[in-house]
Amino acid sequence: MAHYYDPQERLNEIMANPQDSLEEEARGLITEITTCAGISLADLGITGSILLGLHNLTFSDINLLVYGLDKAEKVRAALRERKCDRISPLNTAIIERWNQEMLDWFPVNEAEGQYAVERRWNYGLYGDRFFGIHPTRTDQEITEQYGQHIYRSGGPVHIRAIAADVREAIFQPAVYRVEDVQILDGPSEAQAITQIVSYEGRFRDMVEAGQSLEALGKLETVDGHPQQLVVGTTQLAGQEYIKPG
């Protein structure tokens, strides 16, 4: 029999009656986030191993969902501004490992890799426990139905552009609306690109609106029109990136 695991329902169960020490920690983190960010329990869910009840008290992380753009922005502001007294930045060992992974996995230099790691606001430590917060669109923010558009894969494209709207870059996939596209390498039709879509989480939330960015990814047509550049594909694994340009 199929079973649906509801992140919000599970979170409410933990808040009402935690069953072990990790669930107690999760309840504390949830309380801290809602208090310092000014959001409600209804804006959060819990995912990962705790959602399924398969967590290990020693090494499992706490992974939370925050629903909706406006609520996610509040959480991001609270964490970036260090408003949550019981939440600490990541330790040196984690930062150094992530920096090395950027160099090993993507065509970036050391400074660019460190910049990408520093932009990852949604991870931290609650006591000694590693946690992640994952912004998720609400049902009302999902405006496209499956099969509504036809997407076709194209070849690699290297562009520079201005980030016109980065609000949806907080999600995954991250969406950057762009303008003033310059083709650094690739077909001339890439001039029509209006957005960059990243399925690679390390390239979420990379720039602010109005900032220049550089990206290498795969051109994708939408209903026959060359409309977007996609980062995070198997076709260009190890070659793709988004960075300030």
Rosetta blueprint (number, residue, H / E / L):
1 M L
2 A L
3 H L
4 Y L
5 Y L
6 D L
7 P H
8 Q H
9 E H
10 R H
11 L H
12 N H
13 E H
14 I H
15 M H
16 A H
17 N L
18 P L
19 Q L
20 D L
21 S H
22 L H
23 E H
24 E H
25 E H
26 A H
27 R H
28 G H
29 L H
30 I H
31 T H
32 E H
33 I H
34 T H
35 T H
36 C H
37 A H
38 G L
39 I L
40 S L
41 L H
42 A H
43 D H
44 L E
45 G E
46 I E
47 T E
48 G L
49 S H
50 I H
51 L H
52 L H
53 G L
54 L L
55 H L
56 N L
57 L L
58 T L
59 F L
60 S L
61 D L
62 I E
63 N E
64 L E
65 L E
66 V E
67 Y E
68 G L
69 L H
70 D H
71 K H
72 A H
73 E H
74 K H
75 V H
76 R H
77 A H
78 A H
79 L H
80 R H
81 E L
82 R L
83 K L
84 C L
85 D L
86 R L
87 I E
88 S E
89 P L
90 L L
91 N L
92 T H
93 A H
94 I H
95 I H
96 E H
97 R H
98 W H
99 N H
100 Q H
101 E H
102 M H
103 L H
104 D H
105 W H
106 F L
107 P L
108 V L
109 N L
110 E H
111 A H
112 E H
113 G H
114 Q H
115 Y H
116 A H
117 V H
118 E H
119 R L
120 R L
121 W L
122 N L
123 Y E
124 G E
125 L E
126 Y E
127 G L
128 D L
129 R E
130 F E
131 F E
132 G E
133 I E
134 H E
135 P E
136 T E
137 R L
138 T L
139 D H
140 Q H
141 E H
142 I L
143 T L
144 E L
145 Q L
146 Y L
147 G L
148 Q L
149 H L
150 I L
151 Y E
152 R E
153 S E
154 G E
155 G E
156 P E
157 V E
158 H E
159 I E
160 R E
161 A E
162 I E
163 A E
164 A E
165 D E
166 V L
167 R H
168 E H
169 A H
170 I H
171 F L
172 Q L
173 P L
174 A E
175 V E
176 Y E
177 R E
178 V E
179 E E
180 D E
181 V E
182 Q E
183 I E
184 L E
185 D E
186 G L
187 P L
188 S H
189 E H
190 A H
191 Q H
192 A H
193 I L
194 T L
195 Q E
196 I E
197 V E
198 S E
199 Y L
200 E L
201 G H
202 R H
203 F H
204 R L
205 D L
206 M L
207 V L
208 E L
209 A L
210 G L
211 Q L
212 S E
213 L E
214 E E
215 A E
216 L E
217 G E
218 K E
219 L E
220 E E
221 T E
222 V E
223 D L
224 G L
225 H E
226 P E
227 Q E
228 Q E
229 L E
230 V E
231 V E
232 G L
233 T L
234 T L
235 Q L
236 L L
237 A L
238 G L
239 Q L
240 E L
241 Y E
242 I E
243 K E
244 P E
245 G L
